[in-house]
Amino acid sequence: MTASASLAAPPFAARRRSTASAWALVLPLMAALLLLYLLPLANILWISVTDPSPGLGNYQRLVDSGAMQRVQGTTFRVAAWTTLCAVVLGYLVAYVMLHASPRHRVWITAFVLVPFWVSVLVRAFAWLTLLRSEGLVNGALAGLGLITEPLPLVRNEFGVLVGMVHYMVPYAVLPLYAGMKGIDPALAAASRSLGAGPARTFAKVFLPLSLPGIFAASLLVFVLSLGFLVTPAILGGGKVVMIAEYVRLQIFQTVRWGVGTMMASVLLLSVLALIALLSRVVDVRRLFGGGA
């Protein structure tokens, strides 16, 4: 070994001290994660198989209870439609942001970020005011002569979908825009120089390259949509019950902790299974910029 090589490589003892220092920084965070996150989750799983009696009786209800199956179906259906609408709208906004001038891009970004500063409760009540029978939307349609009776825009899945899509579009825009920023503009220019029109360039070059951002946005929006509580409760008017509201009812009103924690566990395991399934198709770490 040359003198320069020996100077470049740190001594074994120094490497051990560096590793020990790194673990000293990480272990408190891991302990906090275990105490504040993993232990409560383990307690939820434990209650779901022990209350009111040990066994899988609570999970058997998923097969026997039509009400629970309807709640699950409603949750996944509304979350799927929310994901589709939010990603489509988010893709359009991100695409415009990518090709806008710097000044316009700042304004678009500001309008995308503004909803983050407004409470979900305020937004839900705002949509309830707009969409109710005597609201602005029905009033405008009636004033234009397009309808003779108010349209049922709230207390149904449509109203819940409108509120959830409004909330989730910013979560779709950000990963989509980040993915689009990584696409080399020279590729589109090369496609056009070879005779491809704008539509063909978009379909054959830009859209396939933006798929990682679409997957990332879809996963993020769908996972967050599964746990919505306030928006379905207000805009659904008790007619659209999703898993989060069902869990709240079981724990705080009927005081059936076993059933409530079972549904919460099913939601958690469903999200983990979804992520695991997606990871077999694409590299999940790359979706969020975790790998090259």
VENBEL-V256559 format. One record per backbone hydrogen bond with DSSP energy under -1.0 kcal/mol. NH is the residue of the N-H (numbers start at 0). CO is the residue of the C=O. Records with the same first field share a line. If there is no record, write none. Layout:
NH=CO ; CO
//
This chain:
5=1
6=2
7=3
8=4
14=10
15=11
16=12
17=13
18=14
19=15
20=16
21=17
22=18
23=19
24=20
25=21
26=22
29=25
30=26
31=27
32=28
33=29
34=30
35=31
36=32
37=32
38=33
40=36
41=37
42=38
43=39
44=40
45=41
46=42
47=43
50=46
54=48
59=55
61=58
62=59
63=59
64=60
68=64
69=65
70=66
71=67
72=68
73=69
74=70
75=71
76=72
77=73
78=74
79=75
80=76
81=77
82=78
83=79
84=80
85=81
86=82
87=83
88=84
89=85
90=86
91=87
92=88
93=89
94=90
95=91
96=92
97=93
98=94
104=100
105=101
106=102
107=103
108=104
109=105
110=106
111=107
112=108
113=109
115=112
116=113
117=114
122=118
123=119
124=120
125=121
126=122
127=123
128=124
129=125
130=126
131=127
134=131
136=129
138=134
139=135
140=136
141=137
142=138
143=139
144=141
145=140
152=150
154=234
159=155
160=156
161=157
162=158
163=159
164=160
165=161
166=162
167=163
168=164
171=167
172=168
173=169
175=171
176=172
177=173
178=174
179=175
180=176
182=179
186=183
188=184
189=185
190=186
191=187
192=188
193=189
194=191
195=190
200=196
201=197
202=198
203=199
204=200
205=200
206=201
208=204
209=205
210=207
213=209
214=210
215=211
216=212
217=213
218=214
219=215
220=216
221=217
222=218
223=219
224=220
225=221
227=224
232=228
233=229
234=230
235=231
238=235
245=241
246=242
247=243
248=244
249=245
250=246
251=247
252=248
253=248
255=249
259=255
260=256
261=257
262=258
263=259
264=260
265=261
266=262
267=263
268=264
269=265
270=266
271=267
272=268
273=269
274=270
275=271
276=272
277=273
278=274
280=277
281=277
286=282
287=283
288=285
289=284
//
